[in-house]
């Protein structure tokens, strides 16, 4: 085997090792799989160290590309993709991972939660329609059991689960409920996805997103869409780095707020569901202003004794959320233009990232090593073979042009 980076693994074996490090539940599982399936004898500690080392190299390369993009002369000329991109859709969403203070000692020191920022970049198909192809609220959002589970899942994702912290017994989780099957032929279909994930702040992450979009040729796409939830940094990133992209508020989060507001306004389950359906249909048809007016009327008409302080807070929070996002809720127009209206692809990405980095006994160093596993996981689930290309092209790889004997190039 070739001696690369002071260890005895060739680029091919390194690819297998990093692939398992970013896929398996743990480094122990990765080492076992490598030994049984790949016939590679390696310790879990070595898998961990290689992941940290090479993941940090990936972080450094990512940051270098971002800085090179930032320093390009203005106005920046957009890269053209081949074949041309019909619809470039960018999805941004936050996740959670548990980290610990890196003390250099064994054990978990000062455990705490950190937000992961995750972005998916989808090359998609898109078909415009002269009229709204789906004026009626989809069946999935008209199924009460599914909506309740959807809202519960969003609330859990937003608040770190106590069962994932040390010394607390895990609580049972609800059974998985699949959404009702209703093929929506107007929806854009994903052709290729890449993604990035980081512990960076929103300013740095926005630049990382811009560099990734430029590398994919997204700024020259015929149609452009940027989807996010109500997080303020989502729209700050959109306004700074994606101003030509159509900003779209994720309808799934709109559903969450509407259902919670209906619960706050009605104690009767039937009345609550009827109210939610009316509001959801109105927002789906682009009439958020009507819902905002009804929320304010409910706040003004309800006597303090008939509506508790917590319920009033929910109504006010929903009204504020809809007001702030109303310019990004023109859903009938988005459907006519063949743009996505939900960030389910972003939710899926967060779950895929979390599948590797979250668990009852997983604590990552808060710093470069925690960042490293996010780079490996994002590379593994991207669909452009970037992990393999990284190993072949990194400067210290024997396959890199920098390590080959240079030959003179004749002038044309």
HELIX and SHEET records of a PDB file:
HELIX    1   1 UNK A   11  UNK A   21  1                                  11    
HELIX    2   2 UNK A   27  UNK A   36  1                                  10    
HELIX    3   3 UNK A   44  UNK A   70  1                                  27    
HELIX    4   4 UNK A  139  UNK A  142  5                                   4    
HELIX    5   5 UNK A  144  UNK A  158  1                                  15    
HELIX    6   6 UNK A  162  UNK A  164  5                                   3    
HELIX    7   7 UNK A  202  UNK A  215  1                                  14    
HELIX    8   8 UNK A  218  UNK A  220  5                                   3    
HELIX    9   9 UNK A  232  UNK A  241  1                                  10    
HELIX   10  10 UNK A  251  UNK A  265  1                                  15    
HELIX   11  11 UNK A  269  UNK A  284  1                                  16    
HELIX   12  12 UNK A  288  UNK A  301  1                                  14    
HELIX   13  13 UNK A  309  UNK A  325  1                                  17    
HELIX   14  14 UNK A  326  UNK A  328  5                                   3    
HELIX   15  15 UNK A  331  UNK A  336  1                                   6    
HELIX   16  16 UNK A  344  UNK A  357  1                                  14    
HELIX   17  17 UNK A  368  UNK A  381  1                                  14    
HELIX   18  18 UNK A  386  UNK A  393  1                                   8    
HELIX   19  19 UNK A  401  UNK A  403  5                                   3    
SHEET    1   A 5 UNK A 190  UNK A 198  0                                        
SHEET    2   A 5 UNK A 112  UNK A 124 -1                                        
SHEET    3   A 5 UNK A  87  UNK A 100 -1                                        
SHEET    4   A 5 UNK A 223  UNK A 228  1                                        
SHEET    5   A 5 UNK A 246  UNK A 249  1                                        
SHEET    1   B 4 UNK A 190  UNK A 198  0                                        
SHEET    2   B 4 UNK A 112  UNK A 124 -1                                        
SHEET    3   B 4 UNK A  87  UNK A 100 -1                                        
SHEET    4   B 4 UNK A 364  UNK A 365  1                                        
END                                                                             
